[in-house]
Every structure is written in structure tokens, then in C-alpha cells.
Amino acid sequence: MPNLSAWRSNEAEMNESHLAYLSLGSNILPEKNLVRALQLLQEQGEIEKISNAWESKSVGADGPNYLNACIAFVTPLGWRELKEQVILPIELQLGRRRTENKFAPRTMDIDIILFDDISCDDKSWEKAFVVVPLAEIYPSYQNPLRNETICETAGRLRQEIWMVTHPEVISRFGENRSQA
């Protein structure tokens, strides 16, 4: 006879949901690819919040400007499963080709910034293209590297780098979402 308490424990884990903050970026057809990535993510979980799209210069190499956004994403999957079963397939579906050049232009790059309020990559906290969109949807989050909110970090970084918001890009996703 199967262990019923173990089964109930597994059932509780399967019904558990996680909150992930994802950073999305594209510099190849970014207006199209950002909206398409949001549509594909919506099929895999619940998008609770979406920042504006922010344009910034390419970092690390010459290339087209990027559009970046952050979302709050609810998923039943753990961190690794989210990466392997959702993020990597979406990047691939949108034409992402990984090369040795980590700064090469890309159709879509999706990174997990926070998973259940745990920082996934401390390098993210000094990148304006991550912090500025994140501050729009989670302004009270404490920067794990500094004694300041992410909103304060975003304000400081905005003084150092050129960025401009493109709310019309995300509004295209909202239009498609309301029609569904």
C-alpha cells in the first residue's frame, strides 16, 4: 500500500506556487519579440505585473539598442524547471542562438532575477537595464548588495546611463491579452 502521507506531501508541493521576477531583453526585432515572449510566458504561468519596455544601448559590444522589461511571474515550477521547461524553450522558439560571444545581438534573453525573493545573480543589481524595469514593479525590494531599495538603486543608475521608456510596446501585449 502506498504511503498516503508522502503522497499528500507531494500533492502539496505540486500545488505550491513560486513568484519569479524575470528580466526580458531583445535587440533583434525587439518590439515584436518582447511582446511574443510575454504571450508565450502567459501560456506557461501567470504574469502578475509588467514594467514598461526600456530602451538602452547595447552593453559589452557594439550592436543595436536593446529593449528590456521585467515581469512578476507566478509558476508552479521550481527554479531549474522554470529555466529548462519554460525560459530556454521560449528563447529557442523566438530564434535565440547561443554563441561564444555572450554580448552578441539576440532575439530574446530571459533571466530569472529573483525567485521567491532570493537573488539569482548578484551581478544584476548594478545593471540599469535590469534594475530600472524591476523598480517599476517591485520598488520596495532591498538591493542585496547595498543598503537601499531597488527604487533608490534605479534612480542612481538612471543618472549614469541613457535609457528611455517605450510604454507603447507593452501596451500591445495588453491589447492582445484583453482580446484573448
C-alpha positions in Angstrom: 0.0 0.0 0.0 1.4 3.4 -0.9 2.4 5.8 1.8 -0.6 8.2 1.9 1.1 10.9 3.9 4.0 11.0 1.4 1.5 11.3 -1.4 -0.3 14.2 0.3 3.1 15.9 0.8 3.9 15.6 -2.9 0.5 16.9 -3.8 1.1 20.0 -1.6 4.4 20.6 -3.3 2.8 20.3 -6.7 0.1 22.9 -5.8 2.8 25.3 -4.4 3.4 28.4 -6.5 6.5 30.5 -6.8 7.0 34.1 -7.6 9.8 34.8 -10.1 10.9 38.2 -11.3 12.1 37.8 -14.9 14.2 40.2 -17.0 13.5 40.1 -20.7 15.7 41.7 -23.3 15.9 41.8 -27.1 17.9 43.8 -29.7 16.7 41.9 -32.8 13.2 43.0 -33.7 12.7 43.9 -30.0 9.2 45.3 -30.3 7.9 42.1 -31.8 10.0 39.6 -29.8 9.3 41.3 -26.4 5.5 41.1 -27.0 5.8 37.5 -28.3 7.8 36.4 -25.3 5.2 37.8 -23.0 2.5 35.9 -24.9 4.4 32.7 -24.6 5.2 33.2 -20.9 1.5 33.8 -20.2 0.8 30.3 -21.6 3.1 28.8 -19.0 2.2 30.7 -15.9 0.6 33.9 -14.6 2.0 37.3 -15.3 1.1 39.4 -12.3 3.0 42.6 -13.2 4.8 44.0 -16.2 7.1 47.0 -16.3 7.4 49.4 -19.3 9.8 48.5 -22.0 13.1 50.4 -21.6 15.5 51.2 -24.5 19.2 51.3 -23.7 22.5 51.0 -25.6 24.0 47.5 -26.0 26.3 46.6 -23.2 29.7 44.9 -23.8 29.8 45.3 -27.6 28.5 47.5 -30.4 25.1 46.5 -31.6 21.6 47.6 -31.9 19.9 49.1 -28.8 18.0 46.8 -26.5 14.5 46.8 -25.2 14.2 45.4 -21.7 11.3 44.8 -19.4 10.7 42.9 -16.1 7.7 40.8 -15.1 6.4 39.2 -11.9 5.7 35.7 -12.9 3.8 33.1 -10.9 4.7 29.5 -11.6 4.2 26.0 -10.0 7.7 25.1 -11.2 11.0 25.3 -9.3 13.9 27.5 -10.4 15.6 24.8 -12.5 12.4 23.6 -14.1 11.3 27.2 -14.9 14.7 27.7 -16.7 14.7 24.4 -18.5 11.0 23.9 -19.3 9.9 27.4 -20.0 12.6 30.0 -20.5 15.1 28.1 -22.7 12.3 26.7 -25.0 10.8 30.2 -25.4 14.2 31.7 -26.2 14.8 29.0 -28.7 11.3 29.4 -30.2 12.0 33.1 -30.7 15.2 32.3 -32.6 17.8 32.7 -29.8 21.1 31.2 -30.9 23.8 31.0 -28.2 27.3 31.7 -29.4 30.7 32.1 -27.7 30.1 35.8 -27.8 27.9 36.5 -24.7 27.3 40.0 -26.0 26.1 39.0 -29.4 22.7 40.5 -30.6 19.8 38.3 -29.6 16.1 37.9 -30.4 15.3 37.1 -26.7 17.2 36.8 -23.4 15.2 35.9 -20.3 16.9 35.8 -16.9 15.5 34.9 -13.5 16.4 37.9 -11.3 14.5 36.9 -8.2 13.0 33.5 -7.3 10.8 33.6 -4.1 12.6 36.9 -3.2 16.0 35.2 -3.4 18.6 36.9 -5.7 19.6 34.7 -8.5 22.6 36.7 -9.8 24.3 39.4 -7.8 25.7 41.0 -11.0 22.2 42.1 -11.9 22.0 44.7 -9.2 24.3 47.2 -10.9 22.8 46.8 -14.4 20.4 49.6 -15.2 18.6 47.6 -17.9 17.6 45.1 -15.1 17.1 47.4 -12.1 15.1 50.2 -13.7 12.3 48.0 -15.1 12.3 45.9 -11.9 12.0 49.1 -9.8 8.7 49.9 -11.6 7.1 46.6 -10.4 8.9 46.0 -7.1 10.1 49.4 -5.8 10.4 48.3 -2.2 12.8 45.3 -2.8 16.0 45.8 -0.9 19.1 45.7 -3.1 21.0 42.8 -1.6 24.4 44.5 -2.3 23.6 48.0 -0.9 21.6 49.4 1.9 19.0 50.9 -0.4 15.7 49.9 -2.1 15.9 48.9 -5.7 14.0 52.1 -6.5 16.9 54.1 -5.0 19.4 52.0 -7.0 17.4 52.6 -10.1 17.4 56.4 -9.5 21.2 56.4 -9.1 21.8 54.2 -12.2 19.4 56.4 -14.3 21.8 59.3 -13.6 24.7 57.3 -15.1 23.2 55.8 -18.3 20.9 56.8 -21.1 17.5 55.0 -21.1 14.1 55.8 -22.5 10.8 54.2 -21.8 8.5 52.8 -24.6 5.1 52.1 -22.9 3.5 51.5 -26.3 5.4 48.2 -26.7 3.9 46.7 -23.6 0.5 48.1 -24.3 0.5 45.9 -27.5 0.7 42.9 -25.2 -2.1 44.3 -23.0 -4.3 44.7 -26.1 -3.7 41.1 -27.2 -4.3 39.9 -23.6 -7.6 41.6 -23.2 -8.8 40.1 -26.5 -8.0 36.5 -25.5 
